[in-house]
Amino acid sequence: MKLTKICLSLALVFMMTSPLAVHANSLDSSLALSVSKALPKLEKLYLHLHQHPELSYQEKATGKRMAKELLALGFEVTDNYGGYGVVGIFKNGDGPTVMIRADIDGLPIIEQTGKPYASIVTTTDAEHQSVGIMHGCGHDIHMTSLIGTAEQLVKHKSDWQGTLMMVAQPAEEVGGGAKAMLAQGLFTEFPTPDYVLGLHVSASLPAGKVAIAPGYALANVDSVDITIKGKGGHGAYPHMTIDPVVLAARTVMALQTIASREISPLEPNVITVGSIHGGAKHNIISNEVKLQLTLRSYNPQVRQQQIAAIKRMTKGIAMSAGLPDSLMPVVYVHQDETIPSTYNNPQLASSVQASIEGEIGKANVVKSEPVMAGEDFGLYGLTPQKRPITIFWLGAVEPKLYQASKVSGERLPSLHSSKFAPDYPLTISTGVRAMSRSAMDLFNASSWSR
C-alpha cells in the first residue's frame, strides 16, 4: 500500500512538470469541443435509459444496451457478468489499467417529475407487488457518462497508452452488484486495474460543478431486523401479558443511546429505526413486534460496536420484562446487503481533483464532506489487490433552480425522490469531460512514473 502511494505521488509530480502536462492543456479545448459534438447522441441515450429503467437483478435489457454501445466503440465485451453486468476492455498499448465503473439499476419509485420523458415503466418486485420504476438515483446519468467517456478516450487514443476497463455494474441499490462481479473474478479474469474511478450525481450541487471528498466519502451500511417477542392477550388485561409493543418502544428509545453514550462522539454513526410493525386489532396484545433498522458508520470497528450493542440491549430489555430464554429477541443482520464505507485514496483523489480542475476550471470543483449514504463502490478498494479508488460527486441541479432554492430556502428534491430531475445535458457534458480528463491524465502520469 505504501508503494502505491509513493508511485502515485511521484506520478503527480511528473504529470505537473512534464511535457505531457503541456500536451494535456492543449487538449482542453479539443476535448470540450469533442464532447459538445457528441452530446446530442448522448442525450438520446440518456432519454432511452431514463425511460426504460429496470430494478436490481432485473437489468437484462439495460445490460444488453450497454454491451451494444461498448461493442460499437471497439471494446472487447463480456456481458451477463455478476448478473447482468458488463465488462468492456480496450487495449491501447503498454501502460496502466484504469477501470471506470457505472451502476445500472433503477429504483421502485413512481416518477412524479412531470417531465415529458418521465418513466412510466411498472414491474413486479420480489414480493410480487406491482411497482413503478425510476432512475431516481441518477444511474442513467452514470451510464451515459460511462459511454461518453469511452467514446472520448477511444477518439483520443493517440493521447494515452494503457488498458481501459469499463464496468457497467448491476444491483448497486441492494448492495449486491459489486460483490457478485468481484466474486465471479472481475479482478482476476480481466486485467487488474491500477486505479478505479467512479462518479455519482449530486442532488445538492448545481450542474457544471464537481465535488470530491478525499478519505472517507460514503458510509458502512447495514440492514438489521429485530423480532421482539412477548406473551400476548386481551388488551383489557395487560397485567396478564408481557406486551411486546411496550418492549419495542423501550428498545427504540434505548437504541438511541448507542450513538449518544456508547460510541465516541468523534466517530460518526447513525442508527435509524425505519419500520415498526406489531399487532392486528385495538384490544389485542400481540405476541411479537418487528423492527427494521439501518445502521451507518465509517469505521469498521464502530460498525461492529453498533451491532454488538443492539444485541446486548434488546436481550437485556427482554430479560428485565421477565421473558424466558425461549422468547429472547432475534437480531438478524442482512449480510447480503451489508456494504463497506467508501474510502477515496487521498493521493488518487488529489490527482483526479487536479485533472478535473484543469478541464472544467478550479472554481467548478469543490471539496465534499463525507455523507452517510452508502455505495458498494467501496468494495473495489477492499479486494486482496487493494486497488486505489476514488468516486466524485457530479452536480445535477439546474443552476437557476439551485440559486433560487438558496434564496428561498426551499429544499430541492433529493436522490431517491420521485421528483428528482437532473439538468441532464450539462450534467452529462461535465461528467464526460471530468472523467475523460481524469483517466487520460492517470494513463499519462503513470507511464511517466515508471
Secondary structure, DSSP 8 states (H G I E B T S, - for coil): -HHHHHHHHHHHHHHHHSHHHHHHHHHHHHHHHHHHHHHHHHHHHHHHHHHS---TT--HHHHHHHHHHHHHTT-EEEEEETTTEEEEEEEESSS-EEEEEEE---BS----S--TT----EEE-TTS-EEE-B-TTSHHHHHHHHHHHHHHHHHTGGG--EEEEEEEE--TTTT-HHHHHHHHTHHHHS---SEEEEEEEEEEEETT-EEE-SEEEE-EEEEEEEEEE-B-EETT-GGGSB-HHHHHHHHHHHHHHIIIIIS-TTS-EEEEEEEEEE-SSTTEE-SEEEEEEEEEESSHHHHHHHHHHHHHHHHHHHHHTT--GGG--EEEE-GGG-B--EEE-HHHHHHHHHHHHHHH-GGGEEE----S---GGGGGGSSTT---EEEEEEEEE-HHHHHHHHHH------TT-TT----HHHHHHHHHHHHHHHHHHHHHHHHHH-
